[in-house]
Amino acid sequence: MANTALILAALGGILPALLWLAFWLLEDRCQPEPKKYIVLSFILGMVAVPLVLPLERMAMGYFAIGSFSLLMAWALLEEGFKFIAAYLGGLRFAAFDEPLDGVIYLVTAALGFSALENALFLYSPLMQGEVLRTIVTGDLRFIGATLLHTLASATIGISIALSYYKPAAVRRMAAIGGVILAVALHTLFNFFILGQGGNATFWVFLCIWFGIIAALLMVERVKQPRADYC
């Protein structure tokens, strides 16, 4: 039973993330990134999860459960580790040679993080034989939390992309600004979902979908010729 639950949870977490990844990689089909860096970024995103979880538990000892400060600390940890995964997986290599690459590596790391996180959420109800709860959890993670991770990391990637041709100091400030914005988005999502309950779920998910659409429009802006950035 445990092995079956583990396999199903892994498939339920990883396959949807791969579907989203395939969608985002289509944005870079003209000059695709080396597959080894995409795979590395995805795996490092997954590796970030067991590193973040104990730190999030430690944060619970410093901040009140359910407090805005705790939610912000969790968001900062997750966004920070996803950024590190993207940096180690692709941003530090010469393959990062055009603005769009920043978005691709950040989104890839985010989807790797989401894949393992989702698998962990699915494992518990599967172990208890609660198939319906597993399906509901999977659906909500697929359309909600996965998109949140994607949107937050895409925000950082877009910030980096829009400053790609600027001086190094400007690029660093853009990256920091992107992380701050991503943490804010992530914190607000958790606050409304955990604090407001089911009444806010529809509106929060709707806002995330609008955010994804806005991110895709910005990606089209990022794909414009270099002259637009000078």
HELIX and SHEET records of a PDB file:
HELIX    1   1 ALA A    2  LEU A   25  1                                  24    
HELIX    2   2 LEU A   26  ASP A   28  5                                   3    
HELIX    3   3 LYS A   35  ALA A   59  1                                  25    
HELIX    4   4 PHE A   68  ALA A   86  1                                  19    
HELIX    5   5 TYR A   87  LEU A   91  3                                   5    
HELIX    6   6 PRO A   99  MET A  127  1                                  29    
HELIX    7   7 VAL A  131  LEU A  140  1                                  10    
HELIX    8   8 ARG A  141  ALA A  145  3                                   5    
HELIX    9   9 THR A  146  LEU A  162  1                                  17    
HELIX   10  10 ALA A  168  GLN A  196  1                                  29    
HELIX   11  11 GLY A  198  VAL A  222  1                                  25    
HELIX   12  12 ARG A  226  TYR A  229  5                                   4    
END                                                                             
